[in-house]
Structure formats: C-alpha cells, structure tokens
C-alpha cells in the first residue's frame, strides 16, 4: 500500500467497488485508487443484507435511466467482469416488478409514472384487473384498480455476486483494497488532503469518496461536513408455501414477479421459497450496530399476503434477517457528487434501499466526475449535494 493515492474511497461494498471499477477501467484516468473497508466479511453491509432487485419503474426520468443502465450492465456482467477466464454469474431472474394500485391516487401515480417510463423506452405495461388475473391467476384482484408490470428489464440477482465481481475486476485493474477503518479525515481549508486509519497510518489523497453506506454521516462529520443519512432497519423474511403459486403465471415461463402490494408489502420468489418485507410502522433511525429483526412485522406481512392470494394463507417462516437502509432523510434518494465548497469530497450516499441496482450508473457517473470534472453519459446533477444545501428535495413518487 502506498502513502499517497489520487483517490481514496471510504467503503468497499458495492458502491465503493463500482466507483473503483469504473475509475480503473477508464483509460483517461491515470491515477491510483485505494478502497478502505472496515469489515472484510461484509456481514453487516447493506449490500449483503439486501433483497437485491432492480427495476425501471420510477417516476423521475433520471431514476428510470439509472435503472435501465443497471439492467443492461447486469445482463453483460459475466462478460465485462471476467478475470482470468472466470465469469461471475449473477443469476439474474428477469421476471419483472408488479405494482398494484387499490386507490384512485395510487392508480393515477402509476399512470403518470408509466408515461415517463414509456417515453424513455422502458418495457412496461398498464393492466386492468382482468388482465392482472389472466397473467397471475393466484392473485385476488377484486379491490384493485390498476397494475403496472415490467415485461423485461426488471427482476432480482445475486447481491454479493455483484459486489465481488466489481471488487475482483477493480483489483485486477490495479485498485488497492485495505481492511482498516478511516477514523479521521485531514482537511485544510476547502480541501481534503488525507485520511487517518485505525492502524495509525496516514494516507494522502487528491480526492475522497464517501461510500460508507449507513455510516455516511460519521464519515462526513470527520471532515466537518453534513449529509442527511441515517440507518433505518429493514427486516427480510423468507417463507415456504403449502401450495406454492410459483409456475402458475401465464407469462415469463410461469415465474412470478416482484409484487408490490398496495399495502406496501413486497414479495418475490426466492428459489423454492418466497422473500418478503414491508415498510415498518415506526420507521426511525437505529443504532449502527442494531440488527435485531423486527419479528412482529411478519404478522402484518402475512395478513397482507393472505388477503392478496389464497396461496399465501398457509405459509411457514424459514429464515429472517435485518439490514440497514442508508436512508436519506431529505428525499429518500441518492446524493451523488462533490460537496459545494469542499469539492474534492465526493458523496455516494443515501441510496435508501436502491444502492445495489443503482451502483453501476452511480459508479460510472462519479468516476466520470473524478476524471473529467463533469458527468459525460448521464447527467446526475439533479441528485447532487446542492439540493441538500438548498433544502430542495428531489421528488421520486415510486419509493418502496
């Protein structure tokens, strides 16, 4: 490990590793990259504990385009990320998202979102209740008004596969990784000049990237800066069905999608089981080390699912865990780009549950910013730090 790097990235999970990959892959970037990761097991990383899915069904054009790039990148991942002939398989199940609307307001939101998505070329359709029932016969649709379904470009994949693929390729391209913890950031006026590690070593840097997930605010505070990100707990449950509806769909080779119920509960296949979760009733910040599952949420989830399908009336819990959203309290969307005054401090924070699916586009965009001082492919200015300064939320109506 060197004593000085052009770029130091705090956090080595999927976001930090994506940025490292795109930097080291760019022939116009001639610098050195160090990724500092505090936990080599990633046991409590948001990446490892995620439900790991991707969609194009957002309301804001930027988020739709971020999703579209992510989808194509995941499709091509094995080819692009191969190292020494090894091709990482993300096991991408491209089975779609199904958003269900049971109120006039929910239906109107789906219609407005659909117009944006179709304008950008997303492969999505709106369905009336009879069309929903025809595609997914196991669902009860009597209370539904409308649905939005992704025919392609959406689904779920291996979370650790994505992270490890980025890490291995970045390393092969020359990026350095160290297992240590940044405990201090050296700031001189409006510039970051280096970091102090828990091991006692000081590393000089030209640019610092904050990719520290739910701990983003702690990293920013070391530099005397603020980012409105806090850890919010999400509990994931895996269950078995006495009579599984998987295979009953009349499209997508019988495979069921990620279903977003009007109640806020989501559900998707997970091998021979199903994976599910919901938004907590009391959604507050938690301690950085609080990973105790909220078992009481499963009762509400079961009621939501049983009301939606007879197939979910008799189910058995087989696994559960809790992870953290890096929750942006301003507007639940990523903050990507430089600080307005300390311009060599780069934020990659506040993904609020969308980090895995957005890592390819955000990694590419921030690598462009570091290399060229501008976004070259997709302009991410609207999700930059400036809106935090202005206290101006970036509006996204399709947040789960």
FISE-238520 format. One record per residue: x negated, y, z of N, C-alpha, C in turn. Coordinates in steps of 0.2 Angstrom, whole numbers, plus 5000, padded with zeros to 4 digits. Layout:
! FISE-238520
XYZXYZXYZ;...
This chain:
! FISE-238520
499649945000500050005000499650065000;499850114996499450174995499550225001;499150275002499350335007499750385004;499850384997500250434994500650404988;501250424987501750404982502050464979;502250454972502650504969503350504972;503550444973504250434975504250384981;504550404987504750364992505450354993;505750294993506450284994506550255001;506950285004507150255011507750215010;507650145011508150095010508050055004;508049985005507849944999508349894997;509049904999509549864997509749884990;510349874988510449884980510349954978;510550004981510450074979509750094978;509350084983508650094983508250054978;508449994977508149954972508349964965;508949984964509150004957508850074955;508750114960508350184958507650164956;507350114960506650094959506550064952;507050014951507049984944507050034939;507550084939507650124933507050174932;506750194938506150234938505550194934;505450134937504850094935504950064928;505550064925505750044918505650104913;505650164915505650214911504950234909;504750234902504050244900503850314901;504350364902504250434903504050444911;504150394915503950404922503350374923;502850414925502150384926501950384933;502350384937502250394944502250324948;502150334955502150274959502750274964;503050214965503650214969503550164975;503750194981503750144987504450144990;504650084991505350074995505150055002;505450085007505350065014506050035016;506049975018506649945021506549915028;506949935032506849915039507049845041;507449815037507649745038507549695032;507049655032506949615026507449565025;507849545030508349495029509049525026;509049595027509749625024510349595027;510249575033510849535036511449585038;511249645039511749695041511849745036;511549735030511649785024512349785021;512549845020513249845016513249805010;512649805007512649765001512749685002;512449655007512549585008513249575011;513549615014514249605018514849635014;514649645007515249675003515649625000;516249644998516649604994516449594987;515949634985515649634978516049624972;516449684971516849684964516749744961;516949754955516849804950517549824946;517649884945518249904942518149964938;518549974933518550034929519150084930;519650054935520250084936520150144942;519950194939519850254944520250314941;520350364944520750424942520250474939;519650484941519150534939518750504933;518650544928518350514922517650494924;517250534928516550514930516550444933;517050424938517050364941517250304936;517650324931517850274926517150254922;516850304920516250294916515650264920;515650274926515150244931515350164931;515950154931516150084931516050044925;516150084919516050054913515350034911;514850084913514150064913513950004917;514250004923514049954928514349884925;514949884922515149824919514649794914;514449834909514049814904513349794906;513149834911512449814914512549744918;513049734921513149664924513149614919;513549624914513549574908512849554906;512449604905511749594902511249584907;511449574914510949574919510449514918;510649464917510149404916509649414911;509849444906509349464900508849514902;509149574905508749634906508249614912;508549584917508149574924507749514924;507649474919507249414919506549434921;506249394925505549394927505149324926;504649324922504349264921504749204919;505249224915505749174912506349154916;506349184923506849174927507449224926;508049204925508549244923509149244928;509149294932509649294938510349294935;510749244938511449234936511849264941;512249324939512749354944513449314945;513549264941514149234941514749274941;514749324936515249374935515949344933;516449354937517149324936517449384933;517549394927517849454924518649444923;518949444929519649424930520149484931;519849544931520249604932520449624939;520749684939521049714945521749724943;522149704948522949714948523149764953;523349824951523549874956524349874956;524649864961525349854962525649924965;526249944962526550004964527249994966;527450014972528149994975528550064976;528150124975528550184976528450224970;528850274969528850324964528150354963;527950374969527250414969526750364967;526750304970526150254968526250244960;526850234958526850224950526650284946;526850344949526550404945525850404945;525550384951524750394951524450334946;524750284946524550234941524550254934;525150294932525250314925524750374924;524650414928524150464927523450434927;523250394931522550354931522550324924;523050294922523050254915522850294910;523150354909523050404904522250414904;521950434909521250444910520850384907;521050324910520650264908520650254901;521250254898521350234891520950284886;520950354888520650404885519850384884;519650354889518850334890518750264887;519250234885519150164881519250104886;519450114892519550064897520050014894;519949944895520449894893520949884898;521449924899521949924904522649924901;523149894905523749894903524249914909;524849944907525349954912525849904911;526149874917526649824916527249834920;527849824918528449824921528449754926;528949754931528949694935529049634931;529449624926529549564922528849544919;528449594917527849574914527349554919;527349584925526949554931527049484932;527749474933527949404935527749354929;527849374923527649324917526849314918;526449364919525749344920525549314926;525849324932525649294938526249274941;526549214940527149184942527249174950;526649174953526649164960526849224964;526849284961527049344964527749364965;527949394970528649424971528549494969;529049514964529049574961529649614962;530149594966530749624967530649704970;530149714974530049784976529649824972;529349794967528849834963529149874957;528849924955529049974950528549964944;527949954945527449964940526749924942;526349904938525749874939525249904934;524549904936524049924931523549864932;523349834926522949774926522349784921;521749764923521149774919521149704915;521249704908521149644904520449624904;519949674904519249654904518849704907;518249694909517849744912517849754919;518249704923518349714930518249644933;518049634939518049574942517549574948;517249514949516849514955516149474953;515649474957515049444956514649434962;513949414961513549404967513249464969;513349484976513149544978512349544979;512149484983511449484984511049464977;511349434973511049424966510949494963;511349534963511249604960510649634964;510649634970510149674974509449634973;509449574973508749534972508549544965;508949544960508749554953508449624952;508749674955508449744955507749744958;507749714964507149714968506549674965;506649614962506149574959505949614952;506349644949506149674942505749734944;505949774949505649834951504949814953;504849764957504149744959503749724953;504049684949503649664943503449724939;503849774939503649834935503149884939;502949864945502449904949502649944955;503349934957503549974963503349934969;503149964974502949934980503549934985;503549884989504049874995503649865001;503849895006503549885013504149875018;504049825022504549815028504349855034;504649915035504449955040505050005041;505050055045505550095046505350175046;505650215042505550285042505850315049;505350345053505550365059505450445060;505150475054505050545054504950565047;505150625045505050655039504750715039;504250725036503750785036504050835031;504250895034504550945029504151015030;503951045025503551105025503951155021;504351195025504751245021505351215018;505351225011505951195007505651135003;505151095006504851035003504750985008;504850925005504750865009504050845007;503550835012502850815010502650745012;503150705016502950645018503350615023;503250555025503650515030503150485035;503450475041503050435046503450375047;503050315047503350255048503350225055;503750175057503750155064503050125066;502750095061502050065062501550115063;501650185063501250235064500950265058;500950235052500650265046501050325043;500750365040501050425037500850415029;501450425026501450415018501650485015;501150515011501350575007501850555001;502250605000502650594994502850654990;502950644984503250704980503950714980;504350654980505050654981505250604986;505750624990506050574995506750564993;506950494992507650474991507950444997;508550474999508950445004509350395002;509250325003509650275000509750225006;509850255012509950215018510650205021;511050195016511750175017512150205023;512450165028512750195033512350245038;511650235037511250275041510950335038;511350355033511150415029511050475033;511550485037511450545041510850555046;510650495048510050485053509450505048;509450485042508850495038508850575036;509450605035509450675033509250715039;509450695045509350735051508550735052;508250685050507450695051507150745047;507450765042507250825038507650885039;508050885045508350945047508950965042;509250905039509750915034510350885036;510950895033511550865034511850825028;512150765030512550735025513150705028;513750715026514350695029514550615028;514050575031514150505030514150475037;514550425038514550385044514750315043;514650265048514850195047515550185049;515950155044516550135045516650065044;516950025049516949955049517549925044;517349875040517749835036517749765038;518249735039518249655041518449625035;518149575033518249525027518449455030;519049435027519249365029519249315023;519149255024519149205019519649155021;520149135017520649085019520749035014;521048975016521248925012522048925011;522248905006523048895005523248825005;523848805008524048745007524248725000;524548774997524648764989524348824986;523748824983523448874980523748894974;523848964973524148984966523548994961;522948984963522348994958522548944952;522448964946522548924940523248934937;523648974941524348974938524449034934;524049084933524049144929524149114921;524549154918524649134911524149174906;523649204909523049234905522449224909;521849244906521249244910521049174912;521249124908521149054909521449024916;522049064918522349044924522049074930;521549114929521149144935521549204938;521649214944521949264947521449324948;521749384948521349444948521149464955;520849524956520849564962521549594963;521949574968522549604968522549664974;522749724972522849774977523549784978;523749764984524549764986524649834988;525349854987525549924989525349944996;525349895000525149895007524449925009;524049915004523349925005522949865006;523249805007522849745007522649725000;522049695000521749664994521649594995;521649554989521549484989521249464982;520749414983520549384976520249314978;520249274972519949204973519249214976;519049164979518349154982518149084982;517949054976517848984975518548954975;518548904980519248864981519648904986;519348954989519748994994519949064991;520149104996520349174994519949224999;519749274997519449335001519949395001;519949415007520449475008520249525013;520549585013520449635018520949685018;520849735022521349795022521049855025;521349915024521149975027521349975035;520849985040521049975047521550035048;522050015053522550065056522150125059;521650105063521250155066520550155063;520450195058519850195054519350255056;518950235061518550285064517850265063;517350305065516650295064516450245070;516050195069515750145073515050155074;514750125080514050125081513750085075;513150105074512750075069512650005069;512649975076512549905077513149865078;513749895077514349865079514649825073;514549765073514849725068515249665070;515649685075516149635078516749635074;516949585071517549585066518149605070;518649635067519249655070519749605068;519849555072520249495071520949505071;521149565074521849575074522149595067;521649615063521949635056522149585052;521949525054522149465049522949455050;523249465056523949455056524349505052;524149565051524449615046524349595039;523749565038523549545031523949485029;524049435034524449385032525149395031;525449445035526149465033526249505026;525749545025525749575018525749525012;525249475013525149425008525749375007;526049355013526549315013527149345010;527249415011527849445008527749455001;527149444998526949454991527049394987;526849334991526849274987527049214992;527449164990527649104994526949064995;526549074990525949034991525449054997;525549114999525149145005525549135011;526049095011526449085018526049035022;525748985020525448935023524648945022;524348975026523648985025523248975031;522548955030522148945036521448985035;521349015040520749055041520049015041;519649025036519048985036518349015037;518349085037517749125038517949195039;517549235042517649305043516949345044;516949405043516349445045516549525044;516149565047516249635047515649665044;515749715040515149755037515349835037;514949875035515049945036515049975029;515550025028515550065023515150125025;514750155020514350215021514850265019;515250285024515950325022515750405022;515950435016515850505015516550535018;516450575023517050605027517350665023;516950685018517250745014517750725009;517550665005518050645000517950574998;517650535002517550465000517250444994;516850484991516450474985515750484986;515350454981514650454982514350534981;513750544985513450604984512750584981;512650614975512050594971511750654968;511050664970510750714968510350754973;509950804971509550844976509950894981;509650904986509850954991509851024988;510251064989510251134986509651174987;509351164993508751204995508051164995;508151104998507551064998507651014992;507351034987507551004980507250934979;506750924983506350854982506650804987;507250824990507550774995508150754991;508250694989508750664984509250624988;509850634987510450594991510650544986;510750484989511050424985511550394991;512050434993512350414999513150424999;513450395004514250405004514650364999;514450304997514750274992515450244994;515550245001516250225003516550165001;516150115000516350044998516250034991;515950074987515850064980515150064978;514650054983513950054981513750004976;513949944977513749884973513949904965;514549914964514749924957514449994954;514350044958514050104956513350104955;512950054958512250054958511850064952;512150024946511750034940511850104937;512350144937512450204935512150264939;512150254946511850304950511150294950;510850224950510150214949509850244943;510250234937509950264931509950344931;510550374934510550444934510050474939;509950454945509450484949508750474947;508650414943507950404940507850454935;508350474931508350524926508150594929;508550604935508450674938507750684941;507450624944506750624946506250634941;506350604935505950604929505950674925;506550694924506650744919506950814923;507150804929507450864932508150874929;508450824926509150834924509450764922;510150764922510450694920510450694913;510250634910510150634902510750594899;511050544903511550504900512250524902;512450514909513050534912512950584917;513250644916513150704920513450684927;513050684932513350664939513350734943;513350794940513350854944513950864948;514550834946515150844950515150804956;514650754957514650714963513950734967;513750794965513050814968513250844975;512650864978512650884985513050954986;513050994980513351064980514051064983;514451014982515151014984515151004992;514650974995514550975002514451045005;514051085002513951155004514551195003;514851184997515551224996516151195000;516051145003516651105006517151095001;516951074995517451064990517450984988;517950954990518050884989518050864981;517750804980517850784973518450734973;518950744969519550714970519550644966;519750594970519750524967520450494970;520950484966521550464969521550384969;521050354967521150274967520550254972;520550264978520150244983520450184987;520050134988520350074991520050074998;
